[in-house]
Amino acid sequence: MDYKYSNVLSHIKRSEIRELLKWTRKPGLISFGGGLPDSTLFPLKEISKITDEVLTKKGFVALQYGPTQGEPEMITALCNHMEEFGDIAKPEQVCVVSSSQQGLDLLSMLFLDDNSPIILEMPSYLGAIQVFGRCNANMIGIPMDNEGMDLDHLIKTLDELKNNGEKPRFIYTIPDFQNPSGITMSLERRKKLIKIAQERNIPILEDSPYRELRYVGEVRPSIWSLASGKGVIMLKTFSKILFPGMRIGWIVGDEEVIDKLVVIKQSVDLCTPSFNQYILAEYITQGFMKQTVVKAIECYAPKLNAMLDCMEKYMPEGTKWSKPEGGMFLWLELPNHVDTKDIFMSAIEHNVAYVIGSPFYYNGKGSNTMRLSYSFPSIEQIEIGIKRLAKMLKEII
Ligand SMILES: Cc1ncc(COP(=O)(O)O)c(C=O)c1O
């Protein structure tokens, strides 16, 4: 058959990372690759019990199609969950989605035309870059320092765009324990970012899968709550704090945005699986979610500590890394002449793997960087793996 494919394909790059991560199946290899939650945390017993209850008490509704915006019980549970973490939203401001990746997709459909300018951090989340790239957005990257996006650079960029008669459709940021860098935006920057965005009438898209996973330091209010929701759209998911297998996330935004988003979502999947929503709504309502977050923090905090200690002990001179206070990732920078893609197979020979940094730059930069995830391996594996990686880097550098 002579298939005639759409133009969309020409905007999507096959994931280099997936190709490389194939090698991580090697027996004995320790991987700091994918951002997987620790599966020993998955609450199998509780989910199994609640699933039985849902089937018994609400099976005929739970297995039916549901409202596109989400099951009302789920939306109420989500509002309560957010309130526990300082974010207030009304039910009309919430739309349940099939994971935050779908959220990114729907929001891109809602806001982007061919070549629309958007602002994003550099580096930024690969999945978002893929969606924005598929929409053929004009991505404009803003460098980061330890406090998040460089706002002087942002202002300069916005001024330049304005002089050309352009305005970004949104500013995409991951303010808490960013994927991939692990950096958290300071309170002062959050406030300043809101001010800049509001003055220029640009929406902020706050992607926040890791916010609940803070291990040290003071909680920073979300951009959503600092702006009282004005001009901010927040993207949330249970993938990192609970598990990704049910693909449940949600979008919080003003009613007008949610209303339009629902129309788009109708055309995409009619609704997010009702069954999953009923189960997770019960999970939250019965009080398990709070406990889940506590357990996740207890599990990941020592892993982050172990990784930071080992980096300090073993990494050779000429390397530098972020010092995250939560989340799942640490970002390692090597001297400019080292390309982490070129040395990837050498790492595999040393029985350790990482994620190369350049795909997190929409423009292919960052070849001397890598992302290390500490959420999945055990503390013992972290120690052995970092030692192996450091040994290899010492040889190369
Ligand atoms: C910043 C960010 N946004 C969105 C996602 C996608 O999460 P989900 O599993 O809900 O699609 C991820 C997953 O790694 C992420 O790091």
The ligand as an ORCA input file, in Angstrom:
! r2SCAN-3c Opt
* xyz 0 1
  C       7.197     17.982     33.708
  C       6.374     16.821     33.292
  N       5.172     17.030     32.745
  C       4.392     16.022     32.351
  C       4.798     14.708     32.493
  C       3.896     13.616     31.998
  O       3.294     12.921     33.048
  P       2.100     11.940     32.828
  O       2.576     10.600     33.218
  O       1.000     12.430     33.710
  O       1.708     12.004     31.389
  C       6.043     14.433     33.041
  C       6.534     13.049     33.134
  O       7.686     12.752     33.317
  C       6.848     15.511     33.463
  O       8.058     15.329     34.015
*
